[in-house]
Amino acid sequence: MAAEQQHAVKFPQEVLDEYAALGIDLPALFSAGALGERMEIRILEASADRVVATMPVKGNTQPYGLLHGGASAVLAETLGSVGAMLHGGSKKIAVGVDLNCTHHRGARDGIVTGTATPVHRGRSTATYEIVITDDQDRRVCTARLTCLLRETES
């Protein structure tokens, strides 16, 4: 699945060029991380302006059979962090410092889709709003993530 996910992500060409100039094949390197892979998060589109991913409800539920709030939080933090990383560029790393999630409705099956868009993109912080919807495009969760942008140690 990781290889399938890597090839499915759509990056802006200028981002690919920036990383390629450093000798980094961003699509080959990129993933949702070990936790994201375990939760079957599939990133479809990634830019500093918009990050979109899907996640199955099955396998990510709490004892009552509903999508676990923590699973929504993982999806939200993944998407917001990816957006912040792409905003910061290759010379910065994004570190989450604040995550807030409001759960609006439960989901018992199907796929949820998360879409992260920037609220603030500065030199040292980036904040993203992440909206998670169900298969019927109903809002399941609204989250906000703020990341600190730190210089890389190179």
C-alpha positions as CSV (number, residue, x, y, z in Angstrom):
1,M,0.0,0.0,0.0
2,A,2.8,2.5,0.7
3,A,4.0,2.3,-2.9
4,E,0.5,2.8,-4.2
5,Q,0.1,5.8,-1.9
6,Q,3.4,7.4,-2.9
7,H,2.4,7.3,-6.6
8,A,-1.1,8.6,-6.0
9,V,-0.1,11.9,-4.4
10,K,-0.3,14.9,-6.6
11,F,2.3,17.6,-5.8
12,P,2.7,21.0,-7.4
13,Q,5.6,20.9,-10.0
14,E,7.5,23.8,-8.2
15,V,7.5,21.7,-5.0
16,L,8.8,18.7,-6.8
17,D,11.5,20.8,-8.5
18,E,12.6,22.4,-5.1
19,Y,13.2,18.9,-3.6
20,A,14.7,17.5,-6.8
21,A,17.3,20.3,-6.7
22,L,18.4,18.9,-3.3
23,G,18.5,15.4,-4.7
24,I,15.3,14.4,-3.0
25,D,12.7,12.4,-4.8
26,L,9.7,13.7,-2.9
27,P,7.1,11.2,-4.2
28,A,9.4,8.3,-3.3
29,L,10.1,9.7,0.2
30,F,6.5,10.8,1.0
31,S,4.0,8.9,3.0
32,A,1.5,9.5,5.8
33,G,4.0,7.9,8.2
34,A,3.8,4.5,10.0
35,L,0.7,5.4,11.9
36,G,-1.0,6.8,8.8
37,E,-0.2,3.7,6.9
38,R,-1.6,1.5,9.7
39,M,-4.8,3.5,9.6
40,E,-4.9,3.3,5.8
41,I,-4.7,7.1,5.3
42,R,-4.3,7.7,1.6
43,I,-3.1,11.2,0.6
44,L,-4.5,12.2,-2.8
45,E,-3.4,15.7,-3.2
46,A,-0.7,17.8,-1.4
47,S,0.2,21.4,-1.7
48,A,0.7,24.3,0.8
49,D,-2.8,25.5,-0.3
50,R,-4.7,22.2,0.0
51,V,-4.1,18.7,1.3
52,V,-6.7,16.0,0.7
53,A,-6.8,12.4,2.0
54,T,-9.1,9.5,2.6
55,M,-9.3,7.0,5.5
56,P,-11.6,4.0,5.9
57,V,-13.9,4.0,8.9
58,K,-13.5,0.2,9.2
59,G,-10.5,-0.6,11.4
60,N,-10.6,3.0,12.9
61,T,-13.6,2.7,15.2
62,Q,-14.2,2.8,19.0
63,P,-16.1,0.1,20.9
64,Y,-19.5,1.4,19.8
65,G,-18.6,0.9,16.2
66,L,-18.3,4.6,15.4
67,L,-15.2,6.3,13.9
68,H,-12.9,6.9,16.8
69,G,-12.3,10.6,17.6
70,G,-8.6,9.9,17.9
71,A,-8.6,8.5,14.3
72,S,-10.1,11.8,13.1
73,A,-7.4,13.6,15.1
74,V,-4.7,11.5,13.4
75,L,-6.1,12.3,10.0
76,A,-6.4,16.0,10.8
77,E,-2.8,16.2,12.2
78,T,-1.4,14.3,9.2
79,L,-3.1,16.7,6.7
80,G,-2.3,19.9,8.6
81,S,1.3,18.8,9.1
82,V,1.8,18.0,5.4
83,G,0.4,21.4,4.4
84,A,2.7,23.2,6.9
85,M,5.7,21.1,5.7
86,L,5.0,22.2,2.1
87,H,4.5,25.8,3.2
88,G,7.8,25.8,5.1
89,G,9.7,24.3,2.2
90,S,12.8,22.1,2.2
91,K,14.7,24.2,4.7
92,K,12.1,23.8,7.5
93,I,10.4,21.1,9.4
94,A,6.8,21.3,10.7
95,V,6.1,20.3,14.3
96,G,2.6,20.3,15.6
97,V,2.0,22.4,18.7
98,D,-1.8,22.6,19.0
99,L,-4.6,20.4,17.8
100,N,-8.3,21.1,18.4
101,C,-11.0,18.8,17.1
102,T,-14.8,19.2,17.2
103,H,-16.7,16.0,16.4
104,H,-20.1,16.8,14.8
105,R,-21.5,13.4,13.9
106,G,-20.6,9.7,14.0
107,A,-19.6,7.5,11.0
108,R,-20.1,3.8,11.1
109,D,-18.8,2.7,7.7
110,G,-17.4,3.9,4.4
111,I,-14.6,6.3,3.8
112,V,-14.1,9.7,5.4
113,T,-12.3,12.5,3.4
114,G,-10.2,15.2,5.1
115,T,-9.4,18.5,3.4
116,A,-6.8,20.8,5.0
117,T,-6.7,24.5,4.0
118,P,-4.5,27.3,5.5
119,V,-5.8,29.7,8.0
120,H,-2.4,31.4,8.6
121,R,1.0,30.8,6.9
122,G,3.8,32.7,8.5
123,R,7.6,32.4,8.8
124,S,7.5,30.5,12.1
125,T,4.0,29.0,12.4
126,A,1.3,27.7,10.1
127,T,-2.3,27.0,11.0
128,Y,-4.6,24.8,9.0
129,E,-8.3,24.1,9.2
130,I,-9.1,20.4,8.5
131,V,-12.7,19.4,7.5
132,I,-13.5,15.7,7.6
133,T,-16.6,14.5,5.8
134,D,-18.4,11.2,5.3
135,D,-19.5,9.5,2.1
136,Q,-22.6,11.7,1.9
137,D,-20.4,14.9,2.2
138,R,-21.7,15.5,5.8
139,R,-19.2,17.1,8.2
140,V,-18.0,14.6,10.7
141,C,-15.2,16.7,12.3
142,T,-13.7,20.1,12.1
143,A,-10.1,20.5,13.3
144,R,-7.5,23.2,13.6
145,L,-3.8,22.4,13.7
146,T,-1.0,24.9,14.4
147,C,2.6,23.8,13.5
148,L,5.9,25.5,14.5
149,L,8.2,25.8,11.5
150,R,11.8,25.0,12.6
151,E,14.9,25.4,10.6
152,T,16.4,22.1,9.5
153,E,19.8,21.2,11.1
154,S,21.9,20.9,7.9
